[in-house]
């Protein structure tokens, strides 16, 4: 889960276009392009150990690492179960504000198979301001699990977009 779309905000492109338009009329203009905003994943989501009982359900992990289950899902609390949210570091221009655009869901596929689960209802920490040019955030989510979900590790591709405000 380490693929990201990186996007430099449209403000710098708009300023460059405006500068070109103004210099064509004989007026001088200046612009300062923004540094590309980047997002690096520091940790994957880990929903810990669980099983599905009589039916489908979900496991939610909060930005603080607290998890809960609904439906037919039963949580295990063992030493091997280390639930935590995903963690990302966003870098760019100092003191710039930014937003993260989350997809409606992410599809995860079991290793060596075709069975899938979905990840949705994303929440995040952070102020949305790149203090000293960076901010580390935690991202919680809900994992939706089928009644006959295959055992094993699941993975998928994140498409989270960061933009300057």
Protein Blocks (a to p, Z undefined) as FASTA:
>chain_A
ZZccddddfklmmmmmmmmmmmmnopacddddddddddddfbdcdebjaddfkbccdddd
dfkopacdehjbdcdddfklccddddddddddehiacdddddfbdcdddehiabdcddeh
iadedjhiaehhiacddddddddddfklcedddddddddddddZZ
